[in-house]
Amino acid sequence: MKIFLLLLATIIILFIDLPEMIQKQLKKEIIVYSLLLIAGIILSILHMLQVPLFNPTDLIVWMFRPFVE
């Protein structure tokens, strides 16, 4: 049910934002907007399904660990 509501909210957001971008012919913005929206939907669905996700802070700690030690 939560996933359905998420998808419904996404469709509503698309119907609000996308027509203006299409009218102004903002092709690059539409591509970036779509990619970020899809990434957010995927991450939200994975979070709702309680799939363990990678924490970006772990990558930063791994990168800077040699400099601290």
C-alpha positions in Angstrom: 0.0 0.0 0.0 2.8 2.4 0.8 4.5 1.7 -2.5 1.3 2.4 -4.3 0.9 5.8 -2.5 4.5 6.6 -3.3 3.9 5.9 -7.0 0.7 7.9 -6.9 2.4 10.9 -5.3 5.2 10.6 -8.0 2.6 10.7 -10.8 0.9 13.8 -9.2 4.3 15.5 -9.0 5.0 14.7 -12.6 1.7 16.1 -13.8 2.5 19.3 -11.9 6.1 19.8 -12.9 6.6 18.2 -16.3 4.1 20.1 -18.5 5.8 23.5 -17.8 9.3 22.0 -18.6 8.0 20.5 -21.8 6.3 23.7 -22.8 9.6 25.6 -22.3 11.5 22.8 -24.1 13.9 22.3 -21.2 15.3 19.0 -22.5 18.4 18.8 -20.2 16.4 19.7 -17.2 13.8 17.1 -18.0 16.5 14.4 -18.2 18.1 15.4 -14.9 14.8 15.8 -13.2 13.7 12.3 -14.4 16.9 10.6 -13.4 16.8 12.1 -9.9 13.1 11.3 -9.5 13.7 7.7 -10.6 16.6 7.3 -8.3 14.6 8.7 -5.4 11.7 6.3 -6.2 14.0 3.3 -6.3 15.7 4.2 -3.0 12.3 4.9 -1.4 10.9 1.6 -2.5 14.0 -0.3 -1.3 13.8 1.5 2.0 10.1 0.5 2.3 11.0 -3.1 1.6 13.7 -2.9 4.3 16.5 -3.7 1.9 19.9 -2.8 3.5 21.3 0.2 1.6 24.8 1.4 1.3 25.7 4.3 3.5 27.7 7.0 1.6 29.5 7.9 4.9 31.2 4.5 4.9 32.8 5.4 1.6 34.1 8.7 2.9 35.5 7.0 6.0 37.2 4.3 3.9 38.8 7.0 1.6 40.2 9.1 4.5 41.2 6.3 6.9 44.8 6.1 5.6 45.3 9.8 6.2 44.1 9.6 9.8 46.1 6.6 10.8 
